[in-house]
C-alpha cells in the first residue's frame, strides 16, 4: 500500500510543471463529478424549472446548453490547478495562443462552426422543434450543439448540418414565432360549375378536417380561367401537421373530393378542340386500265 501511494505521489516534470499521478487522477475525478452535476442540473432546469416560467422547449434547450458550457468551462478552470500544480492564467493564455495559431492554419472550419453554434444559441434564429428549410433540406430541428445541428426529415433520417451553413446560407424557418403554417390547395372544376357553390364546397371540406385551424379562417379564391377548368385555390392554416405537409394535403384533398361529389361539381378532363379547315382531295389513280387477254 505504501509503495502504491509513493508511486501515485511521485512527481515528474511536464513542461515547466511538476505533476503526479495522484494530482492527475484527482483533477480527472473533479471533472467527472462536475460533468455529472452539470448534466443533472441542466436536465432539471430544462424539463422542470424553465417550463414553469412559460418558456417553450426550444428556448429552454438553448438556455441550458449555454449554461452547461459555462459550467464546464468554470469546472475546467477549477480542475486544472489541481491536476497540474503551478498552473496559472499566464500559462492558459499561452495555451490559447497556441490553439489560435492552430486554428489559423488547420482548424478554421471547426472554429467557424463553433462560433456559429454560439450565435445560434444566443440569437436563436432557429431552436429545437422548429421546422426549417436550408440548402434544399427540409426537416425539424431536434438538436443544436456547438459544432453542428441535427435535422430530422420526414423520412425519419437525421441529417447533421454544420452550424456555419446556418450563418452563411439562407434559412427558412417555417415555425419561428409559432407553429401555424399556411397551405395552398389548388382545385380545378368544370366551367358549368357555379363559383359560389364551389367556394362553399371547398370551405365545407376545410371545416371537415380536424387539423385545419378555424382561426385564421380558411378562404377559397377563384384564381383564374384555365384551358379546361375554373381554377380555385383553397388556403388553410395548420399548427399540428405543419411538419407533415403531405399528410395534411392528402387529408384536405380527400375532404374536397367528397364535398365536390356531394354538391355534384365535376372535375373536368383536359379538352382540346381540333378545327379542320380543308380536307385534302382524295388521291386519283392515273394508271391506264389494263386490257384483258382475248379468249
Residue frames relative to the residue before (quaternion, step in Angstrom):
aa qw qx qy qz dx dy dz
X 1.0000 0.0000 0.0000 0.0000 0.00 0.00 0.00
X 0.6542 0.5056 -0.3125 0.4676 3.56 0.99 -0.89
X 0.6344 0.5326 -0.3306 0.4522 3.56 1.05 -0.80
X 0.6432 0.5241 -0.3192 0.4579 3.59 1.01 -0.82
X 0.6725 0.4868 -0.3025 0.4683 3.58 0.95 -0.88
X 0.6307 0.5231 -0.3405 0.4612 3.55 1.03 -0.70
X 0.6406 0.5186 -0.3200 0.4672 3.56 1.05 -0.78
X 0.6719 0.4992 -0.3014 0.4567 3.57 0.97 -0.86
X 0.7330 0.4226 -0.2330 0.4794 3.59 1.05 -0.77
X 0.4809 0.6713 -0.4446 0.3470 3.58 1.23 -0.11
X 0.2919 -0.7821 0.5330 0.1379 3.54 -0.73 1.09
X 0.0259 -0.7626 0.6457 0.0302 3.52 -1.25 0.59
X 0.5614 -0.6348 0.4311 0.3099 3.51 -1.20 0.58
X 0.0048 0.7550 -0.6553 0.0248 3.52 -1.09 0.92
X 0.7796 -0.1136 0.0258 0.6153 3.52 0.04 1.32
X 0.7565 -0.2956 0.2443 0.5297 3.58 -0.63 -1.10
X 0.5994 0.5715 -0.3478 0.4395 3.59 1.27 0.23
X 0.2964 -0.7070 0.6117 0.1953 3.51 -1.33 0.45
X 0.0364 0.8163 -0.5699 0.0862 3.56 -0.38 1.23
X 0.2037 -0.7532 0.6129 0.1250 3.52 -1.36 0.34
X 0.6471 -0.5041 0.3920 0.4166 3.54 -1.29 0.28
X 0.6251 0.5454 -0.3413 0.4420 3.59 1.07 -0.69
X 0.6688 0.4858 -0.3124 0.4681 3.60 0.91 -0.85
X 0.6458 0.5083 -0.3295 0.4648 3.60 0.99 -0.77
X 0.6641 0.4928 -0.3109 0.4685 3.59 0.93 -0.87
X 0.6440 0.5152 -0.3275 0.4610 3.61 0.99 -0.79
X 0.6625 0.5025 -0.3073 0.4627 3.60 0.95 -0.84
X 0.6579 0.4974 -0.3109 0.4723 3.60 0.96 -0.83
X 0.6352 0.5174 -0.3306 0.4685 3.59 1.03 -0.74
X 0.6269 0.5258 -0.3331 0.4686 3.59 1.02 -0.75
X 0.6548 0.5061 -0.3142 0.4651 3.59 0.94 -0.87
X 0.6444 0.5189 -0.3253 0.4578 3.58 1.00 -0.78
X 0.6605 0.4975 -0.3075 0.4708 3.59 0.93 -0.89
X 0.6487 0.5107 -0.3186 0.4656 3.59 0.96 -0.87
X 0.6496 0.5196 -0.3169 0.4556 3.60 0.97 -0.83
X 0.6665 0.4918 -0.3069 0.4687 3.60 0.93 -0.87
X 0.6569 0.4965 -0.3144 0.4723 3.59 0.94 -0.82
X 0.6300 0.5303 -0.3339 0.4586 3.59 1.04 -0.76
X 0.6577 0.5069 -0.3224 0.4545 3.62 0.91 -0.83
X 0.6747 0.4893 -0.2970 0.4661 3.58 0.91 -0.89
X 0.6759 0.4932 -0.3030 0.4562 3.59 0.91 -0.89
X 0.6758 0.4883 -0.3036 0.4611 3.59 0.91 -0.84
X 0.6277 0.5236 -0.3481 0.4589 3.61 1.04 -0.65
X 0.6592 0.4912 -0.3096 0.4779 3.58 0.96 -0.85
X 0.6550 0.5087 -0.3135 0.4625 3.58 1.00 -0.81
X 0.7024 0.4818 -0.2683 0.4500 3.60 0.91 -0.92
X 0.7882 0.3596 -0.1756 0.4676 3.59 0.89 -0.91
X 0.7836 0.3268 -0.1724 0.4995 3.61 1.11 -0.47
X 0.7756 0.3928 -0.2202 0.4423 3.57 0.58 -1.13
X 0.7203 0.4593 -0.2717 0.4432 3.61 0.69 -1.04
X 0.6426 0.5038 -0.3600 0.4512 3.68 0.90 -0.66
X 0.6200 0.5617 -0.3507 0.4208 3.62 1.11 -0.56
X 0.6948 0.4370 -0.2795 0.4983 3.59 1.17 -0.47
X 0.6519 -0.5752 0.2954 0.3961 3.59 1.25 0.33
X 0.4998 0.6435 -0.4464 0.3700 3.62 1.18 0.21
X 0.4306 -0.7037 0.4968 0.2693 3.57 -0.95 0.86
X 0.7339 -0.4581 0.2779 0.4176 3.54 -1.31 0.24
X 0.6576 0.5288 -0.3233 0.4282 3.59 0.92 -0.86
X 0.6624 0.4856 -0.3052 0.4819 3.60 0.94 -0.86
X 0.6352 0.5355 -0.3317 0.4470 3.59 0.97 -0.81
X 0.6482 0.5118 -0.3198 0.4644 3.58 0.97 -0.83
X 0.6546 0.5155 -0.3218 0.4498 3.60 0.93 -0.86
X 0.6768 0.4932 -0.3000 0.4569 3.59 0.89 -0.93
X 0.6976 0.4685 -0.2862 0.4603 3.60 0.81 -0.94
X 0.6136 0.5430 -0.3606 0.4456 3.61 1.06 -0.62
X 0.6661 0.4892 -0.3014 0.4755 3.58 0.93 -0.89
X 0.6587 0.4979 -0.3125 0.4696 3.61 0.94 -0.86
X 0.6337 0.5415 -0.3314 0.4420 3.56 1.03 -0.75
X 0.6594 0.4896 -0.3095 0.4792 3.57 0.97 -0.84
X 0.6359 0.5269 -0.3318 0.4560 3.59 1.02 -0.73
X 0.6549 0.5056 -0.3111 0.4677 3.59 0.96 -0.87
X 0.6582 0.5006 -0.3161 0.4649 3.59 0.96 -0.82
X 0.6238 0.5311 -0.3440 0.4588 3.59 1.04 -0.73
X 0.6604 0.4893 -0.3045 0.4814 3.58 0.93 -0.89
X 0.6403 0.5349 -0.3258 0.4446 3.58 1.01 -0.79
X 0.6422 0.5077 -0.3262 0.4727 3.58 1.01 -0.77
X 0.6588 0.5068 -0.3139 0.4589 3.60 0.95 -0.84
X 0.6579 0.4900 -0.3087 0.4815 3.60 1.13 -0.64
X 0.7191 0.4669 -0.2615 0.4432 3.58 0.94 -0.87
X 0.5811 0.6177 -0.3863 0.3627 3.61 1.04 -0.61
X 0.6743 0.4717 -0.3360 0.4582 3.69 0.80 -0.75
X 0.6345 0.5069 -0.3378 0.4758 3.59 1.14 -0.56
X 0.6843 0.4810 -0.2819 0.4700 3.56 0.96 -0.89
X 0.7878 0.1594 -0.0554 0.5924 3.56 1.02 -0.88
X 0.2261 -0.8023 0.5335 0.1433 3.64 0.11 1.20
X 0.7589 0.3262 -0.2671 0.4963 3.54 -0.88 0.98
X 0.4912 0.6511 -0.4384 0.3777 3.56 1.27 -0.07
X 0.0073 -0.8025 0.5958 -0.0300 3.59 -0.94 0.90
X 0.7166 -0.4588 0.3169 0.4190 3.54 -1.33 0.13
X 0.5747 0.5791 -0.3872 0.4294 3.60 1.13 -0.50
X 0.6547 0.4867 -0.3052 0.4914 3.57 1.01 -0.80
X 0.6193 0.5445 -0.3438 0.4491 3.56 1.08 -0.71
X 0.6444 0.5143 -0.3281 0.4610 3.58 0.98 -0.77
X 0.6299 0.5174 -0.3344 0.4730 3.58 1.06 -0.71
X 0.6472 0.5135 -0.3189 0.4645 3.57 1.01 -0.82
X 0.6555 0.5020 -0.3138 0.4690 3.56 0.98 -0.83
X 0.6211 0.5359 -0.3393 0.4604 3.58 1.07 -0.67
X 0.6491 0.5011 -0.3154 0.4777 3.56 1.01 -0.79
X 0.6412 0.5187 -0.3274 0.4610 3.57 1.02 -0.81
X 0.6568 0.5010 -0.3172 0.4658 3.59 0.95 -0.85
X 0.6055 0.5416 -0.3544 0.4631 3.59 1.09 -0.65
X 0.6695 0.4852 -0.2967 0.4778 3.58 0.98 -0.85
X 0.6159 0.5455 -0.3467 0.4504 3.57 1.05 -0.73
X 0.6547 0.5326 -0.3196 0.4308 3.56 0.96 -0.87
X 0.7377 0.4204 -0.2379 0.4718 3.59 1.06 -0.63
X 0.8726 0.0497 0.0181 0.4856 3.59 0.68 -0.97
X 0.7287 0.4287 -0.2417 0.4763 3.58 1.19 -0.27
X 0.2588 0.8090 -0.4999 0.1692 3.58 1.18 0.49
X 0.6506 0.5194 -0.3253 0.4485 3.60 0.96 -0.81
X 0.6460 0.5056 -0.3241 0.4713 3.58 0.99 -0.80
X 0.6474 0.5107 -0.3196 0.4668 3.57 1.01 -0.80
X 0.6260 0.5318 -0.3367 0.4603 3.60 1.01 -0.80
X 0.6709 0.4896 -0.2989 0.4699 3.58 0.92 -0.90
X 0.6343 0.5343 -0.3325 0.4491 3.59 1.02 -0.79
X 0.6819 0.4716 -0.2872 0.4797 3.59 0.84 -0.98
X 0.6465 0.5144 -0.3227 0.4617 3.59 0.96 -0.81
X 0.6327 0.5312 -0.3321 0.4553 3.59 1.05 -0.71
X 0.6353 0.5100 -0.3260 0.4796 3.57 1.01 -0.77
X 0.6399 0.5210 -0.3236 0.4630 3.60 1.00 -0.83
X 0.6461 0.5202 -0.3224 0.4561 3.60 0.96 -0.83
X 0.6944 0.4747 -0.2830 0.4610 3.57 0.95 -0.84
X 0.6889 0.4666 -0.2858 0.4754 3.60 1.08 -0.68
X 0.7613 0.3719 -0.2080 0.4887 3.61 0.72 -1.04
X 0.1806 -0.8324 0.4978 0.1631 3.59 1.20 -0.62
X 0.1228 0.7756 -0.6063 0.1257 3.63 0.57 1.07
X 0.7437 0.0940 -0.1011 0.6541 3.53 1.30 -0.45
X 0.0608 -0.7840 0.6169 0.0327 3.56 -1.20 0.52
X 0.6798 -0.4776 0.3542 0.4294 3.54 -1.26 0.31
X 0.7518 0.3393 -0.2853 0.4882 3.55 -0.84 1.06
X 0.5622 0.6070 -0.3945 0.3999 3.61 1.22 -0.27
X 0.3381 -0.6901 0.6028 0.2146 3.52 -1.29 0.60
X 0.0092 0.8417 -0.5345 0.0759 3.58 -0.48 1.21
X 0.1784 -0.7134 0.6595 0.1556 3.50 -1.44 0.24
X 0.1634 0.7744 -0.5940 0.1440 3.58 -0.75 1.06
X 0.8595 0.0136 -0.0328 0.5099 3.56 -0.84 1.00
X 0.7108 -0.4457 0.2613 0.4773 3.60 1.01 0.74
X 0.6163 0.5224 -0.3385 0.4824 3.58 1.30 0.04
X 0.0639 -0.7850 0.6159 0.0185 3.56 -0.96 0.91
X 0.3272 0.7341 -0.5457 0.2371 3.55 -0.89 0.93
X 0.5647 -0.5906 0.4716 0.3316 3.52 -1.40 -0.15
X 0.4304 -0.6917 0.5191 0.2584 3.56 -0.93 0.94
X 0.0747 -0.8200 0.5674 0.0079 3.57 -0.69 1.11
X 0.8149 0.0117 -0.0168 0.5793 3.60 1.21 -0.15
X 0.0876 -0.7681 0.6333 0.0353 3.55 -1.05 0.87
X 0.0101 -0.7826 0.6217 -0.0303 3.55 -0.71 1.15
X 0.7194 -0.4544 0.2918 0.4368 3.55 -1.27 0.15
X 0.7633 0.3804 -0.2114 0.4774 3.61 0.93 -0.80
X 0.8280 0.0395 0.0450 0.5575 3.58 0.92 -0.85
X 0.3044 -0.7121 0.6052 0.1846 3.51 -1.40 0.28
X 0.2882 -0.7598 0.5623 0.1528 3.56 -0.98 0.89
X 0.0950 -0.7872 0.6093 0.0035 3.56 -0.82 1.12
X 0.2280 -0.7742 0.5813 0.1032 3.58 -0.82 1.07
X 0.2745 -0.7771 0.5478 0.1441 3.59 -0.64 1.13
X 0.6756 -0.4840 0.3649 0.4197 3.56 -1.34 0.12
X 0.6436 0.5058 -0.3197 0.4772 3.60 1.24 -0.36
X 0.4800 -0.6907 0.4097 0.3531 3.59 1.34 0.28
X 0.4579 0.6404 -0.4642 0.4058 3.55 1.03 0.91
X 0.3085 -0.7443 0.5673 0.1705 3.56 -0.87 1.00
X 0.1124 -0.7800 0.6148 0.0317 3.56 -0.76 1.12
X 0.2509 -0.7599 0.5850 0.1318 3.57 -0.80 1.06
X 0.0753 -0.8124 0.5780 -0.0143 3.57 -0.51 1.25
X 0.4343 -0.6822 0.5105 0.2921 3.65 -0.76 0.92
X 0.5489 -0.6538 0.4147 0.3151 3.56 -0.96 0.87
X 0.5849 0.5930 -0.3781 0.4042 3.59 1.10 -0.57
X 0.5937 0.5738 -0.3699 0.4259 3.60 1.14 -0.51
X 0.6436 0.5074 -0.3264 0.4709 3.58 1.10 -0.61
X 0.6766 0.4910 -0.2937 0.4635 3.58 1.12 -0.61
X 0.7726 0.3629 -0.1827 0.4879 3.60 1.10 -0.65
X 0.7143 0.4174 -0.2488 0.5037 3.61 1.22 -0.30
X 0.5607 -0.5728 0.4739 0.3646 3.53 -1.34 0.24
X 0.0968 -0.8045 0.5860 0.0004 3.56 -0.71 1.14
X 0.1858 -0.7613 0.6133 0.0992 3.57 -0.91 0.98
X 0.1148 -0.7863 0.6064 0.0289 3.56 -0.61 1.19
X 0.2578 -0.8144 0.5058 0.1201 3.56 -0.27 1.30
X 0.7858 0.2307 -0.1257 0.5599 3.62 1.16 -0.35
X 0.1310 0.8390 -0.5184 0.1015 3.57 0.95 0.87
X 0.7760 0.2985 -0.1643 0.5308 3.59 0.80 -1.01
X 0.7685 -0.1112 0.0812 0.6248 3.58 1.01 -0.82
X 0.6195 -0.5872 0.3968 0.3375 3.55 -1.32 0.08
X 0.4615 0.6787 -0.4618 0.3362 3.60 1.19 0.20
X 0.0025 0.7925 -0.6068 0.0612 3.56 -0.74 1.12
X 0.3234 -0.7516 0.5445 0.1843 3.58 -0.97 0.89
X 0.1428 -0.7705 0.6185 0.0575 3.52 -1.11 0.84
X 0.2239 -0.7596 0.5994 0.1170 3.55 -1.15 0.74
X 0.1077 -0.8047 0.5838 0.0087 3.57 -0.63 1.20
X 0.2163 -0.7902 0.5564 0.1383 3.66 -0.42 1.11
X 0.0275 -0.7810 0.6236 -0.0216 3.57 -1.08 0.83
X 0.1228 -0.7832 0.6059 0.0662 3.59 -0.96 0.90
X 0.0602 -0.7983 0.5992 0.0026 3.61 -0.88 0.98
X 0.6598 -0.5282 0.3756 0.3802 3.52 -1.33 0.40
X 0.5886 -0.5978 0.4212 0.3447 3.55 -1.21 0.62
X 0.6041 0.5578 -0.3674 0.4347 3.60 1.18 -0.34
X 0.5461 0.6449 -0.3895 0.3663 3.60 1.23 -0.24
X 0.4397 -0.6530 0.5520 0.2748 3.53 -1.24 0.66
X 0.4397 -0.7245 0.4494 0.2825 3.67 -0.51 1.08
X 0.6336 0.5323 -0.3473 0.4411 3.62 1.01 -0.72
X 0.6498 0.5013 -0.3142 0.4772 3.60 1.03 -0.78
X 0.6296 0.5289 -0.3351 0.4599 3.58 1.03 -0.77
X 0.6384 0.5262 -0.3246 0.4585 3.57 0.96 -0.85
X 0.6627 0.5023 -0.3065 0.4631 3.57 0.93 -0.90
X 0.6512 0.5185 -0.3187 0.4533 3.60 0.97 -0.82
X 0.6623 0.5063 -0.3143 0.4542 3.60 0.93 -0.82
X 0.6625 0.4890 -0.3094 0.4757 3.59 0.99 -0.79
X 0.6085 0.5298 -0.3512 0.4751 3.61 1.10 -0.63
X 0.6430 0.5197 -0.3260 0.4585 3.58 1.00 -0.80
X 0.6529 0.5066 -0.3188 0.4641 3.59 0.98 -0.81
X 0.6619 0.5119 -0.3058 0.4543 3.58 1.00 -0.84
X 0.6544 0.5288 -0.3158 0.4387 3.60 1.14 -0.54
X 0.6340 0.5262 -0.3336 0.4580 3.62 1.23 -0.23
X 0.3928 -0.7570 0.4652 0.2371 3.63 -0.54 1.07
X 0.6953 0.4768 -0.2823 0.4577 3.61 1.13 -0.50
X 0.5626 0.5552 -0.3989 0.4649 3.60 1.28 0.16
X 0.4288 -0.7233 0.4822 0.2458 3.57 -0.77 1.04
X 0.4349 -0.6748 0.5345 0.2641 3.53 -1.16 0.68
X 0.7746 0.1044 -0.0689 0.6200 3.57 1.23 -0.49
X 0.4136 -0.2374 -0.8422 0.2515 1.57 -1.31 2.18
X 0.5424 -0.6558 0.4272 0.3054 3.53 -1.05 0.82
X 0.5104 -0.6078 0.4993 0.3476 3.59 -1.14 0.58
X 0.0938 -0.7794 0.6182 0.0400 3.55 -1.12 0.70
X 0.2023 -0.7578 0.6108 0.1088 3.54 -1.22 0.65
X 0.1033 -0.8015 0.5888 0.0163 3.57 -0.87 1.00
X 0.3435 -0.6652 0.6176 0.2412 3.52 -1.23 0.65
X 0.2092 -0.8527 0.4717 0.0813 3.55 -0.16 1.33
X 0.7847 -0.2379 0.1818 0.5428 3.60 1.07 -0.54
X 0.4883 -0.6375 0.5225 0.2867 3.50 -1.43 0.01
X 0.2078 -0.8147 0.5350 0.0824 3.53 -0.42 1.27
X 0.7212 -0.4248 0.3162 0.4466 3.54 -1.31 -0.05
X 0.8230 0.1684 -0.0604 0.5391 3.56 1.03 -0.80
X 0.8057 0.2311 -0.0917 0.5377 3.60 1.17 -0.18
X 0.4670 -0.5719 0.5792 0.3454 3.47 -1.44 0.19
X 0.2448 -0.8086 0.5242 0.1073 3.57 -0.60 1.13
X 0.0655 -0.7861 0.6144 -0.0149 3.55 -0.60 1.26
X 0.1379 -0.7593 0.6263 0.1108 3.53 -1.35 0.28
X 0.1962 -0.7668 0.6049 0.0875 3.55 -0.75 1.12
X 0.1131 -0.7994 0.5895 0.0259 3.57 -0.72 1.11
X 0.0059 0.8122 -0.5768 0.0873 3.54 -0.63 1.20
X 0.2868 -0.7286 0.5966 0.1760 3.55 -1.35 0.34
X 0.0015 -0.7854 0.6189 -0.0076 3.55 -1.16 0.70
X 0.1678 -0.7792 0.5964 0.0947 3.55 -1.13 0.72
X 0.6555 0.5079 -0.3108 0.4645 3.59 1.27 -0.05
X 0.7847 0.2470 -0.1365 0.5519 3.59 1.00 -0.78
X 0.2469 0.7897 -0.5265 0.1953 3.58 1.10 0.61
X 0.7099 0.4288 -0.2553 0.4970 3.60 1.15 -0.57
X 0.7220 0.3114 -0.2348 0.5716 3.60 1.29 0.08
X 0.0689 -0.8631 0.4989 0.0380 3.59 0.56 1.13
X 0.6244 0.5487 -0.3557 0.4272 3.60 1.01 -0.70
X 0.6532 0.5082 -0.3209 0.4606 3.59 0.98 -0.79
X 0.6573 0.5010 -0.3195 0.4636 3.58 0.97 -0.80
X 0.6522 0.5086 -0.3239 0.4594 3.61 0.90 -0.84
X 0.6432 0.5136 -0.3266 0.4647 3.58 0.98 -0.80
X 0.6437 0.5255 -0.3198 0.4553 3.59 0.95 -0.87
X 0.6902 0.4663 -0.2827 0.4757 3.58 0.89 -0.91
X 0.6484 0.5200 -0.3314 0.4465 3.62 0.95 -0.77
X 0.6048 0.5296 -0.3568 0.4759 3.60 1.06 -0.65
X 0.6731 0.4906 -0.3000 0.4650 3.58 0.89 -0.92
X 0.6349 0.5220 -0.3339 0.4614 3.61 1.00 -0.76
X 0.6304 0.5424 -0.3377 0.4409 3.60 0.93 -0.83
X 0.6942 0.4590 -0.2827 0.4770 3.58 0.85 -0.95
X 0.6421 0.5208 -0.3342 0.4526 3.62 0.99 -0.72
X 0.6598 0.4910 -0.3152 0.4735 3.61 0.95 -0.78
X 0.6345 0.5130 -0.3316 0.4736 3.59 1.00 -0.72
X 0.6520 0.5265 -0.3133 0.4467 3.56 0.98 -0.85
X 0.7418 0.3675 -0.2116 0.5196 3.60 1.02 -0.71
X 0.4249 -0.7354 0.4353 0.2985 3.60 1.33 0.22
X 0.3484 0.7049 -0.5199 0.3338 3.52 0.93 1.02
X 0.3047 -0.7910 0.5135 0.1335 3.54 -0.72 1.13
X 0.2693 -0.7065 0.6302 0.1763 3.53 -1.14 0.80
X 0.3038 -0.8146 0.4614 0.1768 3.63 -0.32 1.17
X 0.4260 -0.6163 0.5879 0.3052 3.47 -1.39 0.29
X 0.5839 -0.5573 0.4301 0.4044 3.60 -1.10 0.45
X 0.1254 -0.8009 0.5847 0.0323 3.58 -0.91 0.96
X 0.0811 -0.7715 0.6301 0.0358 3.52 -1.13 0.73
X 0.2372 -0.7594 0.5918 0.1300 3.59 -0.93 0.93
X 0.1596 -0.7868 0.5942 0.0490 3.54 -0.88 1.06
X 0.1065 -0.7933 0.5989 0.0257 3.58 -0.68 1.10
X 0.1508 -0.7721 0.6143 0.0618 3.56 -0.85 1.06
X 0.2753 -0.8044 0.5053 0.1475 3.61 -0.38 1.17
X 0.8136 -0.0149 0.0557 0.5786 3.60 0.95 -0.80
X 0.3321 -0.7369 0.5533 0.2014 3.51 -0.88 0.95
X 0.4765 -0.6677 0.4736 0.3207 3.59 -0.90 0.73
X 0.5494 -0.6159 0.4526 0.3375 3.59 -1.14 0.67
X 0.5313 -0.6284 0.4479 0.3496 3.59 -1.04 0.73
X 0.5438 -0.6270 0.4359 0.3480 3.61 -0.98 0.69
X 0.2695 -0.7545 0.5792 0.1506 3.61 -1.04 0.80
X 0.3871 -0.7194 0.5368 0.2108 3.54 -1.13 0.85
X 0.1641 -0.8341 0.5237 0.0560 3.59 -0.33 1.23
X 0.4767 0.6728 -0.4493 0.3439 3.58 1.22 0.02
X 0.4938 -0.6508 0.4926 0.2998 3.64 -1.09 0.78
X 0.5170 -0.6415 0.4532 0.3403 3.57 -0.98 0.76
X 0.4078 -0.7107 0.5202 0.2407 3.59 -0.95 0.85
X 0.3576 -0.7295 0.5446 0.2081 3.60 -1.04 0.85
X 0.4181 -0.7099 0.5112 0.2446 3.53 -0.93 0.89
X 0.5479 -0.6289 0.4362 0.3376 3.62 -0.99 0.72
X 0.5350 -0.6256 0.4708 0.3175 3.55 -1.11 0.78
X 0.4866 -0.6636 0.4714 0.3171 3.54 -0.98 0.74
